[in-house]
Amino acid sequence: MSIELTSREELDRALSNDEPVIIEYYDPNNSLSNFFSEVVKELSKRADSRLLFCKINIKSHPELAEGVEKAPVLRVFYKREIIFEQKGCFRNFELDLMVLRRGIRSVFEKINLRFRV
């Protein structure tokens, strides 16, 4: 389950977490973004429950989507720093899920974080 962030205060509160935070930047009027949201939803079901999943609507809240010009984008933050970013997707559910899981897992291993992804 993802938490919808709609204010700078909510974003700051999410990023102040000591655990990694996964944020999906989406556009509800974009079919590719809607597809990717389903992939992220599945990722959140399989991931460690200590991971916080959030989402930001880039059309309604562009001020919270710094550097994101086009959805979908997924970023993983740790200690307020972006440690992983994926822009776009392949439009293949299993492939997109695999790429996200492997990419995030690889970054976690490099900085010695132990979370199921």
C-alpha positions in Angstrom: 0.0 0.0 0.0 1.3 3.4 -0.9 0.7 6.7 1.0 -0.3 9.6 -1.2 1.9 12.7 -0.4 0.2 16.0 -1.1 2.3 18.6 0.9 5.9 19.5 1.5 5.3 18.7 5.2 4.2 15.1 4.4 7.1 14.6 2.0 9.6 15.9 4.7 8.0 13.6 7.3 8.3 10.6 5.0 11.9 11.4 4.1 12.9 11.8 7.8 12.3 8.1 8.3 15.4 6.1 9.2 14.4 3.4 6.8 14.5 3.6 3.0 11.5 5.3 1.4 10.2 4.3 -2.1 8.4 7.1 -3.9 6.5 6.6 -7.2 5.9 9.8 -9.2 2.9 9.3 -11.4 0.4 11.0 -13.7 -3.1 9.6 -13.4 -3.9 10.6 -17.1 -0.9 8.7 -18.5 -1.6 5.0 -19.4 2.1 4.1 -19.0 2.1 5.6 -15.5 -1.1 3.7 -14.6 0.5 0.5 -15.8 3.7 1.2 -13.8 1.5 1.9 -10.7 0.3 -1.7 -10.8 4.0 -2.9 -10.9 4.8 -0.8 -7.9 1.7 -2.1 -6.1 3.0 -5.6 -6.6 6.5 -4.6 -5.5 5.0 -3.2 -2.2 3.2 -6.5 -1.6 6.4 -8.5 -1.9 8.8 -6.1 -0.1 9.8 -5.9 3.5 7.0 -4.3 5.6 9.6 -1.8 7.1 9.9 -0.1 3.7 7.7 2.9 3.3 6.0 3.2 -0.1 4.6 6.7 -1.1 3.3 8.2 -4.3 3.2 11.8 -5.7 0.8 13.0 -8.4 3.1 15.1 -10.6 0.2 17.0 -12.1 -1.5 17.9 -8.9 1.7 18.5 -6.9 4.5 19.5 -9.2 6.3 21.3 -6.4 6.9 17.9 -4.7 8.3 16.3 -7.9 11.6 18.2 -8.2 13.5 17.0 -11.3 10.6 14.8 -12.5 9.4 16.0 -15.9 7.5 13.0 -17.1 5.9 10.0 -15.3 6.5 7.2 -14.4 9.5 7.6 -12.2 10.4 5.6 -9.1 13.0 6.8 -6.6 14.4 5.2 -3.5 15.6 7.6 -0.7 17.8 6.7 2.2 18.7 9.4 4.7 17.1 12.0 2.4 19.4 11.1 -0.5 18.3 9.4 -3.7 20.0 6.1 -3.9 18.1 4.6 -6.8 16.0 6.0 -9.6 14.2 4.5 -12.5 12.5 6.5 -15.2 9.9 4.9 -17.4 9.2 1.2 -17.8 9.2 -1.6 -20.4 5.4 -2.2 -20.3 6.0 -5.8 -19.5 4.8 -6.5 -15.9 7.2 -9.4 -15.0 10.2 -7.7 -16.6 9.4 -4.3 -14.9 9.0 -6.0 -11.6 12.2 -8.0 -12.0 14.2 -4.9 -13.0 12.9 -2.9 -10.1 13.6 -5.7 -7.6 17.1 -6.4 -8.9 18.0 -2.7 -9.2 16.9 -1.8 -5.7 18.3 -5.0 -4.2 21.7 -4.2 -5.8 21.8 -0.7 -4.3 20.8 -2.0 -0.9 23.6 -4.6 -0.9 26.2 -2.0 -1.9 25.3 0.2 1.1 24.7 -2.8 3.4 21.0 -2.5 3.9 19.1 -5.7 4.7 15.5 -5.4 3.3 13.5 -7.9 1.3 12.5 -6.4 -2.1 
